[in-house]
Amino acid sequence: MRSDRNGCSTCPAGEERFETFETKLRRGRKITAVQYDYRATSGELFSKVAPTLEDARTLRDAWLRRNQLERFAPEPEVPTHRGIELTRAGVLHLARTIRSGRPHLAGDVSAVYQTFLAADDLEAAAITAIDELEEMVGN
């Protein structure tokens, strides 16, 4: 590749470099291919000539999985309040748990949950809903 120095890839860790080129086969037919380099964050180099950039990236992804050189980014941490996720699923789980254990509160629980769903700021509404639901059961 043009970016190589003395035949060695200069691709920095965690980045890819590629260039398209044409070459002739024995019978004079021209083909277009991609020279592709990717250096893992561990420093290992993946270098491949492939028919297309997509093919090269597919081969790179398989190489990364096979060698487990890079871990995919961890899931973002979900904020919690009183140990309950500030999400629809978190508030719904709490509401269902209270309703199943205390059926006489079903109407009140449903009202709190519906108010939560109608709110614009779900995180703030989740905190309020969790507080109200736990107050119903005396926690």
N, CA, C and O atoms as CSV, one atom per row, in Angstrom:
chain,resi,resn,atom,element,x,y,z
A,1,MET,N,N,0.845,-1.177,0.000
A,1,MET,CA,C,0.000,0.000,0.000
A,1,MET,C,C,0.887,1.236,0.000
A,1,MET,O,O,2.045,1.202,0.417
A,2,ARG,N,N,0.319,2.297,-0.469
A,2,ARG,CA,C,1.101,3.541,-0.543
A,2,ARG,C,C,1.494,4.065,0.831
A,2,ARG,O,O,2.519,4.732,0.974
A,3,SER,N,N,0.673,3.761,1.854
A,3,SER,CA,C,0.959,4.277,3.196
A,3,SER,C,C,2.002,3.426,3.929
A,3,SER,O,O,2.450,3.806,5.011
A,4,ASP,N,N,2.392,2.290,3.364
A,4,ASP,CA,C,3.401,1.432,4.000
A,4,ASP,C,C,4.770,2.108,3.990
A,4,ASP,O,O,5.069,2.919,3.114
A,5,ARG,N,N,5.588,1.762,4.970
A,5,ARG,CA,C,6.979,2.234,5.012
A,5,ARG,C,C,7.895,1.018,4.928
A,5,ARG,O,O,7.838,0.127,5.776
A,6,ASN,N,N,8.717,0.989,3.924
A,6,ASN,CA,C,9.635,-0.132,3.714
A,6,ASN,C,C,8.897,-1.472,3.714
A,6,ASN,O,O,9.405,-2.470,4.227
A,7,GLY,N,N,7.696,-1.485,3.135
A,7,GLY,CA,C,6.929,-2.717,3.044
A,7,GLY,C,C,6.163,-3.085,4.305
A,7,GLY,O,O,5.512,-4.128,4.336
A,8,CYS,N,N,6.221,-2.266,5.338
A,8,CYS,CA,C,5.525,-2.543,6.599
A,8,CYS,C,C,4.334,-1.608,6.757
A,8,CYS,O,O,4.415,-0.418,6.452
A,9,SER,N,N,3.242,-2.158,7.233
A,9,SER,CA,C,2.030,-1.373,7.420
A,9,SER,C,C,2.236,-0.314,8.501
A,9,SER,O,O,2.846,-0.575,9.538
A,10,THR,N,N,1.724,0.863,8.244
A,10,THR,CA,C,1.781,1.954,9.226
A,10,THR,C,C,0.415,2.179,9.879
A,10,THR,O,O,0.171,3.218,10.492
A,11,CYS,N,N,-0.451,1.207,9.742
A,11,CYS,CA,C,-1.807,1.315,10.275
A,11,CYS,C,C,-1.761,1.374,11.800
A,11,CYS,O,O,-1.235,0.457,12.429
A,12,PRO,N,N,-2.308,2.447,12.415
A,12,PRO,CA,C,-2.319,2.563,13.878
A,12,PRO,C,C,-3.297,1.571,14.515
A,12,PRO,O,O,-4.228,1.099,13.862
A,13,ALA,N,N,-3.079,1.267,15.770
A,13,ALA,CA,C,-3.931,0.334,16.506
A,13,ALA,C,C,-5.385,0.811,16.510
A,13,ALA,O,O,-5.664,1.984,16.757
A,14,GLY,N,N,-6.301,-0.113,16.233
A,14,GLY,CA,C,-7.723,0.191,16.247
A,14,GLY,C,C,-8.233,0.853,14.980
A,14,GLY,O,O,-9.392,1.264,14.926
A,15,GLU,N,N,-7.386,0.967,13.952
A,15,GLU,CA,C,-7.800,1.628,12.710
A,15,GLU,C,C,-7.623,0.711,11.519
A,15,GLU,O,O,-6.934,-0.307,11.582
A,16,GLU,N,N,-8.274,1.106,10.419
A,16,GLU,CA,C,-8.144,0.356,9.183
A,16,GLU,C,C,-7.585,1.260,8.090
A,16,GLU,O,O,-7.773,2.476,8.106
A,17,ARG,N,N,-6.901,0.640,7.149
A,17,ARG,CA,C,-6.394,1.337,5.959
A,17,ARG,C,C,-6.687,0.428,4.781
A,17,ARG,O,O,-6.558,-0.792,4.880
A,18,PHE,N,N,-7.082,1.024,3.672
A,18,PHE,CA,C,-7.332,0.212,2.478
A,18,PHE,C,C,-7.102,1.042,1.242
A,18,PHE,O,O,-7.195,2.269,1.268
A,19,GLU,N,N,-6.796,0.346,0.144
A,19,GLU,CA,C,-6.716,1.015,-1.141
A,19,GLU,C,C,-7.114,0.029,-2.222
A,19,GLU,O,O,-6.854,-1.171,-2.127
A,20,THR,N,N,-7.746,0.563,-3.244
A,20,THR,CA,C,-8.205,-0.237,-4.366
A,20,THR,C,C,-7.127,-0.231,-5.433
A,20,THR,O,O,-6.457,0.780,-5.645
A,21,PHE,N,N,-6.963,-1.368,-6.108
A,21,PHE,CA,C,-5.980,-1.442,-7.191
A,21,PHE,C,C,-6.484,-2.377,-8.269
A,21,PHE,O,O,-7.380,-3.189,-8.038
A,22,GLU,N,N,-5.894,-2.253,-9.461
A,22,GLU,CA,C,-6.206,-3.145,-10.574
A,22,GLU,C,C,-4.973,-3.972,-10.879
A,22,GLU,O,O,-3.841,-3.506,-10.748
A,23,THR,N,N,-5.215,-5.198,-11.285
A,23,THR,CA,C,-4.121,-6.067,-11.685
A,23,THR,C,C,-4.597,-6.949,-12.834
A,23,THR,O,O,-5.797,-7.159,-13.012
A,24,LYS,N,N,-3.644,-7.462,-13.611
A,24,LYS,CA,C,-3.983,-8.337,-14.729
A,24,LYS,C,C,-3.768,-9.788,-14.334
A,24,LYS,O,O,-2.805,-10.125,-13.645
A,25,LEU,N,N,-4.679,-10.638,-14.781
A,25,LEU,CA,C,-4.527,-12.067,-14.611
A,25,LEU,C,C,-3.716,-12.618,-15.783
A,25,LEU,O,O,-3.381,-11.874,-16.704
A,26,ARG,N,N,-3.405,-13.892,-15.757
A,26,ARG,CA,C,-2.573,-14.503,-16.809
A,26,ARG,C,C,-3.099,-14.268,-18.215
A,26,ARG,O,O,-2.321,-13.998,-19.130
A,27,ARG,N,N,-4.366,-14.365,-18.393
A,27,ARG,CA,C,-4.945,-14.243,-19.738
A,27,ARG,C,C,-5.226,-12.803,-20.123
A,27,ARG,O,O,-5.936,-12.547,-21.095
A,28,GLY,N,N,-4.677,-11.861,-19.373
A,28,GLY,CA,C,-4.806,-10.456,-19.723
A,28,GLY,C,C,-6.055,-9.778,-19.185
A,28,GLY,O,O,-6.264,-8.588,-19.424
A,29,ARG,N,N,-6.886,-10.517,-18.464
A,29,ARG,CA,C,-8.102,-9.933,-17.913
A,29,ARG,C,C,-7.758,-9.101,-16.679
A,29,ARG,O,O,-7.001,-9.553,-15.819
A,30,LYS,N,N,-8.311,-7.886,-16.586
A,30,LYS,CA,C,-8.065,-7.022,-15.430
A,30,LYS,C,C,-9.087,-7.296,-14.337
A,30,LYS,O,O,-10.262,-7.538,-14.613
A,31,ILE,N,N,-8.621,-7.254,-13.089
A,31,ILE,CA,C,-9.546,-7.346,-11.959
A,31,ILE,C,C,-9.247,-6.195,-11.004
A,31,ILE,O,O,-8.125,-5.691,-10.944
A,32,THR,N,N,-10.270,-5.791,-10.265
A,32,THR,CA,C,-10.119,-4.774,-9.234
A,32,THR,C,C,-10.182,-5.469,-7.887
A,32,THR,O,O,-11.021,-6.346,-7.678
A,33,ALA,N,N,-9.315,-5.092,-6.983
A,33,ALA,CA,C,-9.288,-5.688,-5.653
A,33,ALA,C,C,-8.976,-4.609,-4.623
A,33,ALA,O,O,-8.650,-3.474,-4.968
A,34,VAL,N,N,-9.081,-4.984,-3.363
A,34,VAL,CA,C,-8.818,-4.068,-2.260
A,34,VAL,C,C,-7.722,-4.666,-1.386
A,34,VAL,O,O,-7.824,-5.809,-0.940
A,35,GLN,N,N,-6.671,-3.881,-1.146
A,35,GLN,CA,C,-5.662,-4.258,-0.150
A,35,GLN,C,C,-6.142,-3.640,1.162
A,35,GLN,O,O,-6.346,-2.429,1.243
A,36,TYR,N,N,-6.322,-4.475,2.190
A,36,TYR,CA,C,-6.938,-4.029,3.438
A,36,TYR,C,C,-6.031,-4.363,4.610
A,36,TYR,O,O,-5.571,-5.499,4.732
A,37,ASP,N,N,-5.768,-3.394,5.469
A,37,ASP,CA,C,-5.014,-3.597,6.709
A,37,ASP,C,C,-5.862,-3.123,7.881
A,37,ASP,O,O,-6.520,-2.085,7.812
A,38,TYR,N,N,-5.835,-3.895,8.947
A,38,TYR,CA,C,-6.485,-3.491,10.196
A,38,TYR,C,C,-5.567,-3.923,11.324
A,38,TYR,O,O,-5.152,-5.081,11.391
A,39,ARG,N,N,-5.250,-2.987,12.210
A,39,ARG,CA,C,-4.422,-3.332,13.359
A,39,ARG,C,C,-5.307,-3.318,14.601
A,39,ARG,O,O,-5.893,-2.294,14.954
A,40,ALA,N,N,-5.391,-4.481,15.257
A,40,ALA,CA,C,-6.200,-4.609,16.465
A,40,ALA,C,C,-5.583,-3.761,17.573
A,40,ALA,O,O,-4.409,-3.397,17.511
A,41,THR,N,N,-6.382,-3.454,18.576
A,41,THR,CA,C,-5.871,-2.660,19.693
A,41,THR,C,C,-4.769,-3.402,20.431
A,41,THR,O,O,-3.983,-2.795,21.159
A,42,SER,N,N,-4.711,-4.722,20.243
A,42,SER,CA,C,-3.639,-5.523,20.851
A,42,SER,C,C,-2.336,-5.378,20.075
A,42,SER,O,O,-1.284,-5.813,20.543
A,43,GLY,N,N,-2.399,-4.764,18.878
A,43,GLY,CA,C,-1.203,-4.573,18.066
A,43,GLY,C,C,-1.076,-5.558,16.925
A,43,GLY,O,O,-0.251,-5.357,16.034
A,44,GLU,N,N,-1.879,-6.634,16.926
A,44,GLU,CA,C,-1.793,-7.619,15.848
A,44,GLU,C,C,-2.369,-7.043,14.569
A,44,GLU,O,O,-3.365,-6.320,14.591
A,45,LEU,N,N,-1.723,-7.377,13.441
A,45,LEU,CA,C,-2.122,-6.842,12.140
A,45,LEU,C,C,-2.891,-7.883,11.346
A,45,LEU,O,O,-2.464,-9.032,11.231
A,46,PHE,N,N,-4.024,-7.474,10.803
A,46,PHE,CA,C,-4.782,-8.285,9.852
A,46,PHE,C,C,-4.603,-7.614,8.505
A,46,PHE,O,O,-4.915,-6.433,8.357
A,47,SER,N,N,-4.109,-8.343,7.528
A,47,SER,CA,C,-3.882,-7.799,6.196
A,47,SER,C,C,-4.449,-8.771,5.179
A,47,SER,O,O,-4.192,-9.972,5.264
A,48,LYS,N,N,-5.210,-8.279,4.227
A,48,LYS,CA,C,-5.877,-9.161,3.284
A,48,LYS,C,C,-6.115,-8.435,1.971
A,48,LYS,O,O,-6.342,-7.226,1.944
A,49,VAL,N,N,-6.059,-9.194,0.878
A,49,VAL,CA,C,-6.502,-8.705,-0.425
A,49,VAL,C,C,-7.839,-9.379,-0.683
A,49,VAL,O,O,-7.945,-10.605,-0.625
A,50,ALA,N,N,-8.857,-8.582,-0.967
A,50,ALA,CA,C,-10.211,-9.109,-1.172
A,50,ALA,C,C,-10.847,-8.410,-2.369
A,50,ALA,O,O,-10.407,-7.331,-2.764
A,51,PRO,N,N,-11.875,-9.020,-2.944
A,51,PRO,CA,C,-12.526,-8.402,-4.109
A,51,PRO,C,C,-13.182,-7.053,-3.800
A,51,PRO,O,O,-13.182,-6.154,-4.640
A,52,THR,N,N,-13.747,-6.912,-2.578
A,52,THR,CA,C,-14.409,-5.658,-2.208
A,52,THR,C,C,-14.046,-5.291,-0.766
A,52,THR,O,O,-13.553,-6.120,-0.001
A,53,LEU,N,N,-14.301,-4.038,-0.422
A,53,LEU,CA,C,-14.059,-3.580,0.946
A,53,LEU,C,C,-14.978,-4.323,1.925
A,53,LEU,O,O,-14.552,-4.687,3.021
A,54,GLU,N,N,-16.230,-4.547,1.532
A,54,GLU,CA,C,-17.159,-5.297,2.397
A,54,GLU,C,C,-16.640,-6.689,2.687
A,54,GLU,O,O,-16.711,-7.156,3.824
A,55,ASP,N,N,-16.114,-7.363,1.661
A,55,ASP,CA,C,-15.558,-8.709,1.860
A,55,ASP,C,C,-14.387,-8.668,2.833
A,55,ASP,O,O,-14.265,-9.538,3.696
A,56,ALA,N,N,-13.526,-7.664,2.698
A,56,ALA,CA,C,-12.371,-7.545,3.591
A,56,ALA,C,C,-12.822,-7.324,5.029
A,56,ALA,O,O,-12.261,-7.913,5.953
A,57,ARG,N,N,-13.826,-6.484,5.225
A,57,ARG,CA,C,-14.314,-6.218,6.583
A,57,ARG,C,C,-15.000,-7.456,7.178
A,57,ARG,O,O,-14.884,-7.710,8.377
A,58,THR,N,N,-15.703,-8.218,6.354
A,58,THR,CA,C,-16.320,-9.454,6.830
A,58,THR,C,C,-15.239,-10.435,7.289
A,58,THR,O,O,-15.374,-11.066,8.336
A,59,LEU,N,N,-14.170,-10.560,6.503
A,59,LEU,CA,C,-13.057,-11.433,6.884
A,59,LEU,C,C,-12.381,-10.938,8.163
A,59,LEU,O,O,-11.998,-11.737,9.017
A,60,ARG,N,N,-12.237,-9.617,8.290
A,60,ARG,CA,C,-11.642,-9.042,9.500
A,60,ARG,C,C,-12.479,-9.362,10.732
A,60,ARG,O,O,-11.946,-9.750,11.771
A,61,ASP,N,N,-13.817,-9.196,10.606
A,61,ASP,CA,C,-14.705,-9.472,11.743
A,61,ASP,C,C,-14.609,-10.933,12.169
A,61,ASP,O,O,-14.592,-11.240,13.361
A,62,ALA,N,N,-14.546,-11.832,11.185
A,62,ALA,CA,C,-14.400,-13.257,11.504
A,62,ALA,C,C,-13.061,-13.509,12.203
A,62,ALA,O,O,-12.992,-14.296,13.146
A,63,TRP,N,N,-12.015,-12.851,11.747
A,63,TRP,CA,C,-10.683,-12.982,12.354
A,63,TRP,C,C,-10.701,-12.480,13.802
A,63,TRP,O,O,-10.130,-13.111,14.691
A,64,LEU,N,N,-11.357,-11.350,14.027
A,64,LEU,CA,C,-11.452,-10.811,15.387
A,64,LEU,C,C,-12.211,-11.766,16.305
A,64,LEU,O,O,-11.793,-12.016,17.435
A,65,ARG,N,N,-13.334,-12.299,15.807
A,65,ARG,CA,C,-14.102,-13.246,16.629
A,65,ARG,C,C,-13.299,-14.507,16.906
A,65,ARG,O,O,-13.276,-15.007,18.031
A,66,ARG,N,N,-12.643,-15.014,15.873
A,66,ARG,CA,C,-11.871,-16.244,16.016
A,66,ARG,C,C,-10.740,-16.077,17.021
A,66,ARG,O,O,-10.478,-16.967,17.830
A,67,ASN,N,N,-10.084,-14.949,16.965
A,67,ASN,CA,C,-8.946,-14.701,17.856
A,67,ASN,C,C,-9.332,-13.977,19.131
A,67,ASN,O,O,-8.504,-13.805,20.026
A,68,GLN,N,N,-10.578,-13.553,19.219
A,68,GLN,CA,C,-11.075,-12.808,20.382
A,68,GLN,C,C,-10.108,-11.701,20.785
A,68,GLN,O,O,-9.784,-11.533,21.960
A,69,LEU,N,N,-9.655,-10.950,19.781
A,69,LEU,CA,C,-8.676,-9.903,20.043
A,69,LEU,C,C,-9.300,-8.656,20.638
A,69,LEU,O,O,-8.643,-7.905,21.358
A,70,GLU,N,N,-10.563,-8.440,20.336
A,70,GLU,CA,C,-11.208,-7.239,20.848
A,70,GLU,C,C,-12.560,-7.599,21.407
A,70,GLU,O,O,-13.299,-8.385,20.815
A,71,ARG,N,N,-12.871,-7.045,22.507
A,71,ARG,CA,C,-14.185,-7.235,23.111
A,71,ARG,C,C,-15.069,-6.103,22.607
A,71,ARG,O,O,-14.647,-4.953,22.488
A,72,PHE,N,N,-16.291,-6.469,22.322
A,72,PHE,CA,C,-17.207,-5.429,21.901
A,72,PHE,C,C,-17.520,-4.552,23.099
A,72,PHE,O,O,-17.450,-5.000,24.244
A,73,ALA,N,N,-17.858,-3.321,22.836
A,73,ALA,CA,C,-18.083,-2.350,23.908
A,73,ALA,C,C,-19.131,-2.876,24.888
A,73,ALA,O,O,-20.149,-3.429,24.471
A,74,PRO,N,N,-18.890,-2.707,26.171
A,74,PRO,CA,C,-19.863,-3.183,27.151
A,74,PRO,C,C,-21.163,-2.379,27.053
A,74,PRO,O,O,-21.182,-1.233,26.603
A,75,GLU,N,N,-22.217,-3.007,27.480
A,75,GLU,CA,C,-23.510,-2.328,27.498
A,75,GLU,C,C,-23.412,-1.105,28.409
A,75,GLU,O,O,-22.784,-1.171,29.465
A,76,PRO,N,N,-24.024,0.005,28.013
A,76,PRO,CA,C,-24.000,1.164,28.898
A,76,PRO,C,C,-24.737,0.856,30.194
A,76,PRO,O,O,-25.723,0.119,30.200
A,77,GLU,N,N,-24.255,1.419,31.273
A,77,GLU,CA,C,-24.876,1.171,32.567
A,77,GLU,C,C,-26.223,1.887,32.635
A,77,GLU,O,O,-26.335,3.065,32.296
A,78,VAL,N,N,-27.237,1.155,33.077
A,78,VAL,CA,C,-28.581,1.714,33.188
A,78,VAL,C,C,-28.722,2.318,34.582
A,78,VAL,O,O,-28.446,1.649,35.578
A,79,PRO,N,N,-29.151,3.578,34.659
A,79,PRO,CA,C,-29.321,4.193,35.979
A,79,PRO,C,C,-30.424,3.488,36.769
A,79,PRO,O,O,-31.406,3.010,36.201
A,80,THR,N,N,-30.242,3.434,38.075
A,80,THR,CA,C,-31.231,2.782,38.937
A,80,THR,C,C,-31.630,3.715,40.079
A,80,THR,O,O,-30.942,4.690,40.381
A,81,HIS,N,N,-32.742,3.391,40.692
A,81,HIS,CA,C,-33.222,4.099,41.872
A,81,HIS,C,C,-33.776,3.031,42.801
A,81,HIS,O,O,-34.680,2.285,42.424
A,82,ARG,N,N,-33.241,2.953,44.009
A,82,ARG,CA,C,-33.637,1.933,44.978
A,82,ARG,C,C,-33.470,0.523,44.397
A,82,ARG,O,O,-34.243,-0.383,44.708
A,83,GLY,N,N,-32.452,0.356,43.550
A,83,GLY,CA,C,-32.150,-0.953,42.970
A,83,GLY,C,C,-33.019,-1.340,41.784
A,83,GLY,O,O,-32.945,-2.477,41.316
A,84,ILE,N,N,-33.833,-0.429,41.291
A,84,ILE,CA,C,-34.726,-0.712,40.164
A,84,ILE,C,C,-34.301,0.145,38.984
A,84,ILE,O,O,-34.078,1.347,39.122
A,85,GLU,N,N,-34.190,-0.499,37.806
A,85,GLU,CA,C,-33.777,0.235,36.608
A,85,GLU,C,C,-34.784,1.323,36.268
A,85,GLU,O,O,-35.996,1.126,36.358
A,86,LEU,N,N,-34.252,2.481,35.874
A,86,LEU,CA,C,-35.114,3.602,35.496
A,86,LEU,C,C,-35.513,3.466,34.029
A,86,LEU,O,O,-35.198,4.316,33.196
A,87,THR,N,N,-36.208,2.385,33.744
A,87,THR,CA,C,-36.684,2.088,32.392
A,87,THR,C,C,-38.131,1.642,32.482
A,87,THR,O,O,-38.650,1.388,33.569
A,88,ARG,N,N,-38.779,1.550,31.324
A,88,ARG,CA,C,-40.157,1.038,31.316
A,88,ARG,C,C,-40.191,-0.370,31.890
A,88,ARG,O,O,-41.072,-0.712,32.680
A,89,ALA,N,N,-39.214,-1.187,31.480
A,89,ALA,CA,C,-39.180,-2.579,31.951
A,89,ALA,C,C,-38.999,-2.647,33.469
A,89,ALA,O,O,-39.629,-3.471,34.132
A,90,GLY,N,N,-38.148,-1.791,34.016
A,90,GLY,CA,C,-37.913,-1.794,35.460
A,90,GLY,C,C,-39.150,-1.407,36.244
A,90,GLY,O,O,-39.493,-2.068,37.224
A,91,VAL,N,N,-39.826,-0.345,35.828
A,91,VAL,CA,C,-41.040,0.107,36.526
A,91,VAL,C,C,-42.167,-0.907,36.328
A,91,VAL,O,O,-42.925,-1.179,37.260
A,92,LEU,N,N,-42.283,-1.468,35.122
A,92,LEU,CA,C,-43.326,-2.464,34.869
A,92,LEU,C,C,-43.119,-3.696,35.749
A,92,LEU,O,O,-44.080,-4.236,36.298
A,93,HIS,N,N,-41.883,-4.133,35.883
A,93,HIS,CA,C,-41.593,-5.303,36.728
A,93,HIS,C,C,-42.012,-5.039,38.184
A,93,HIS,O,O,-42.634,-5.888,38.821
A,94,LEU,N,N,-41.665,-3.860,38.695
A,94,LEU,CA,C,-42.055,-3.509,40.056
A,94,LEU,C,C,-43.576,-3.470,40.194
A,94,LEU,O,O,-44.131,-3.999,41.157
A,95,ALA,N,N,-44.246,-2.841,39.226
A,95,ALA,CA,C,-45.716,-2.737,39.279
A,95,ALA,C,C,-46.351,-4.121,39.258
A,95,ALA,O,O,-47.277,-4.389,40.023
A,96,ARG,N,N,-45.862,-5.004,38.386
A,96,ARG,CA,C,-46.423,-6.363,38.323
A,96,ARG,C,C,-46.167,-7.135,39.604
A,96,ARG,O,O,-47.027,-7.884,40.067
A,97,THR,N,N,-44.987,-6.953,40.176
A,97,THR,CA,C,-44.662,-7.654,41.420
A,97,THR,C,C,-45.608,-7.219,42.536
A,97,THR,O,O,-46.108,-8.055,43.289
A,98,ILE,N,N,-45.854,-5.918,42.643
A,98,ILE,CA,C,-46.748,-5.409,43.686
A,98,ILE,C,C,-48.178,-5.889,43.427
A,98,ILE,O,O,-48.871,-6.318,44.349
A,99,ARG,N,N,-48.616,-5.813,42.159
A,99,ARG,CA,C,-49.983,-6.237,41.835
A,99,ARG,C,C,-50.213,-7.713,42.131
A,99,ARG,O,O,-51.279,-8.094,42.616
A,100,SER,N,N,-49.214,-8.543,41.839
A,100,SER,CA,C,-49.416,-9.981,42.067
A,100,SER,C,C,-49.412,-10.316,43.556
A,100,SER,O,O,-50.111,-11.238,43.977
A,101,GLY,N,N,-48.648,-9.594,44.354
A,101,GLY,CA,C,-48.589,-9.856,45.790
A,101,GLY,C,C,-49.685,-9.169,46.574
A,101,GLY,O,O,-50.043,-9.615,47.664
A,102,ARG,N,N,-50.219,-8.095,46.037
A,102,ARG,CA,C,-51.256,-7.327,46.735
A,102,ARG,C,C,-52.337,-6.921,45.733
A,102,ARG,O,O,-52.376,-5.770,45.296
A,103,PRO,N,N,-53.199,-7.844,45.373
A,103,PRO,CA,C,-54.211,-7.578,44.348
A,103,PRO,C,C,-55.134,-6.403,44.671
A,103,PRO,O,O,-55.663,-5.765,43.761
A,104,HIS,N,N,-55.334,-6.110,45.968
A,104,HIS,CA,C,-56.219,-4.994,46.342
A,104,HIS,C,C,-55.635,-3.639,45.923
A,104,HIS,O,O,-56.353,-2.639,45.911
A,105,LEU,N,N,-54.330,-3.594,45.577
A,105,LEU,CA,C,-53.703,-2.346,45.130
A,105,LEU,C,C,-53.651,-2.229,43.603
A,105,LEU,O,O,-53.071,-1.279,43.077
A,106,ALA,N,N,-54.245,-3.177,42.897
A,106,ALA,CA,C,-54.133,-3.233,41.435
A,106,ALA,C,C,-54.535,-1.921,40.754
A,106,ALA,O,O,-53.846,-1.458,39.844
A,107,GLY,N,N,-55.647,-1.323,41.191
A,107,GLY,CA,C,-56.091,-0.067,40.574
A,107,GLY,C,C,-55.099,1.060,40.784
A,107,GLY,O,O,-54.785,1.799,39.851
A,108,ASP,N,N,-54.601,1.193,42.015
A,108,ASP,CA,C,-53.635,2.247,42.321
A,108,ASP,C,C,-52.324,2.035,41.555
A,108,ASP,O,O,-51.739,2.985,41.036
A,109,VAL,N,N,-51.877,0.793,41.493
A,109,VAL,CA,C,-50.631,0.477,40.783
A,109,VAL,C,C,-50.773,0.820,39.305
A,109,VAL,O,O,-49.873,1.415,38.711
A,110,SER,N,N,-51.907,0.444,38.712
A,110,SER,CA,C,-52.152,0.740,37.298
A,110,SER,C,C,-52.163,2.244,37.041
A,110,SER,O,O,-51.631,2.704,36.030
A,111,ALA,N,N,-52.760,3.005,37.942
A,111,ALA,CA,C,-52.810,4.466,37.780
A,111,ALA,C,C,-51.407,5.066,37.809
A,111,ALA,O,O,-51.085,5.932,36.996
A,112,VAL,N,N,-50.570,4.608,38.744
A,112,VAL,CA,C,-49.192,5.116,38.826
A,112,VAL,C,C,-48.440,4.764,37.552
A,112,VAL,O,O,-47.725,5.599,37.000
A,113,TYR,N,N,-48.601,3.521,37.082
A,113,TYR,CA,C,-47.892,3.082,35.878
A,113,TYR,C,C,-48.350,3.877,34.648
A,113,TYR,O,O,-47.516,4.256,33.827
A,114,GLN,N,N,-49.627,4.132,34.506
A,114,GLN,CA,C,-50.142,4.897,33.365
A,114,GLN,C,C,-49.629,6.337,33.389
A,114,GLN,O,O,-49.305,6.900,32.343
A,115,THR,N,N,-49.555,6.929,34.575
A,115,THR,CA,C,-49.006,8.282,34.709
A,115,THR,C,C,-47.541,8.295,34.283
A,115,THR,O,O,-47.088,9.214,33.601
A,116,PHE,N,N,-46.811,7.262,34.694
A,116,PHE,CA,C,-45.401,7.135,34.313
A,116,PHE,C,C,-45.250,7.070,32.792
A,116,PHE,O,O,-44.401,7.756,32.223
A,117,LEU,N,N,-46.068,6.252,32.135
A,117,LEU,CA,C,-45.967,6.096,30.684
A,117,LEU,C,C,-46.287,7.382,29.924
A,117,LEU,O,O,-45.768,7.604,28.830
A,118,ALA,N,N,-47.134,8.222,30.498
A,118,ALA,CA,C,-47.543,9.458,29.827
A,118,ALA,C,C,-46.526,10.583,29.978
A,118,ALA,O,O,-46.643,11.609,29.308
A,119,ALA,N,N,-45.552,10.414,30.828
A,119,ALA,CA,C,-44.592,11.486,31.118
A,119,ALA,C,C,-43.617,11.706,29.963
A,119,ALA,O,O,-43.323,10.791,29.195
A,120,ASP,N,N,-43.125,12.940,29.859
A,120,ASP,CA,C,-42.127,13.284,28.841
A,120,ASP,C,C,-40.732,12.855,29.281
A,120,ASP,O,O,-39.976,12.290,28.490
A,121,ASP,N,N,-40.391,13.118,30.529
A,121,ASP,CA,C,-39.072,12.768,31.063
A,121,ASP,C,C,-39.198,11.438,31.797
A,121,ASP,O,O,-39.546,11.400,32.977
A,122,LEU,N,N,-38.912,10.341,31.083
A,122,LEU,CA,C,-39.152,9.016,31.657
A,122,LEU,C,C,-38.269,8.720,32.858
A,122,LEU,O,O,-38.698,8.034,33.785
A,123,GLU,N,N,-37.043,9.226,32.856
A,123,GLU,CA,C,-36.157,8.938,33.994
A,123,GLU,C,C,-36.705,9.563,35.276
A,123,GLU,O,O,-36.779,8.900,36.310
A,124,ALA,N,N,-37.088,10.837,35.207
A,124,ALA,CA,C,-37.651,11.506,36.385
A,124,ALA,C,C,-38.984,10.869,36.768
A,124,ALA,O,O,-39.278,10.696,37.951
A,125,ALA,N,N,-39.785,10.522,35.768
A,125,ALA,CA,C,-41.078,9.883,36.039
A,125,ALA,C,C,-40.881,8.502,36.658
A,125,ALA,O,O,-41.676,8.081,37.498
A,126,ALA,N,N,-39.831,7.795,36.250
A,126,ALA,CA,C,-39.553,6.467,36.817
A,126,ALA,C,C,-39.224,6.584,38.297
A,126,ALA,O,O,-39.688,5.775,39.102
A,127,ILE,N,N,-38.432,7.578,38.662
A,127,ILE,CA,C,-38.086,7.786,40.079
A,127,ILE,C,C,-39.353,8.051,40.893
A,127,ILE,O,O,-39.547,7.477,41.965
A,128,THR,N,N,-40.203,8.922,40.371
A,128,THR,CA,C,-41.455,9.235,41.059
A,128,THR,C,C,-42.339,7.988,41.171
A,128,THR,O,O,-42.905,7.714,42.229
A,129,ALA,N,N,-42.451,7.241,40.074
A,129,ALA,CA,C,-43.293,6.041,40.082
A,129,ALA,C,C,-42.764,5.005,41.063
A,129,ALA,O,O,-43.541,4.393,41.796
A,130,ILE,N,N,-41.455,4.801,41.085
A,130,ILE,CA,C,-40.863,3.830,42.018
A,130,ILE,C,C,-41.149,4.234,43.457
A,130,ILE,O,O,-41.532,3.403,44.280
A,131,ASP,N,N,-40.959,5.524,43.755
A,131,ASP,CA,C,-41.232,6.028,45.109
A,131,ASP,C,C,-42.694,5.808,45.483
A,131,ASP,O,O,-42.988,5.346,46.586
A,132,GLU,N,N,-43.614,6.135,44.572
A,132,GLU,CA,C,-45.038,5.980,44.868
A,132,GLU,C,C,-45.421,4.514,45.045
A,132,GLU,O,O,-46.181,4.172,45.951
A,133,LEU,N,N,-44.892,3.646,44.174
A,133,LEU,CA,C,-45.211,2.232,44.270
A,133,LEU,C,C,-44.691,1.615,45.550
A,133,LEU,O,O,-45.387,0.833,46.198
A,134,GLU,N,N,-43.459,1.967,45.920
A,134,GLU,CA,C,-42.896,1.403,47.145
A,134,GLU,C,C,-43.576,1.985,48.393
A,134,GLU,O,O,-43.662,1.322,49.426
A,135,GLU,N,N,-44.053,3.218,48.285
A,135,GLU,CA,C,-44.790,3.825,49.391
A,135,GLU,C,C,-46.123,3.073,49.631
A,135,GLU,O,O,-46.583,2.955,50.767
A,136,MET,N,N,-46.716,2.582,48.559
A,136,MET,CA,C,-47.968,1.830,48.671
A,136,MET,C,C,-47.794,0.569,49.514
A,136,MET,O,O,-48.684,0.187,50.274
A,137,VAL,N,N,-46.648,-0.060,49.367
A,137,VAL,CA,C,-46.428,-1.327,50.099
A,137,VAL,C,C,-45.648,-1.112,51.382
A,137,VAL,O,O,-45.366,-2.063,52.111
A,138,GLY,N,N,-45.299,0.131,51.657
A,138,GLY,CA,C,-44.643,0.459,52.930
A,138,GLY,C,C,-43.155,0.222,52.956
A,138,GLY,O,O,-42.606,-0.038,54.026
A,139,ASN,N,N,-42.465,0.300,51.812
A,139,ASN,CA,C,-40.995,0.127,51.800
A,139,ASN,C,C,-40.291,1.448,51.888
A,139,ASN,O,O,-39.061,1.492,51.890
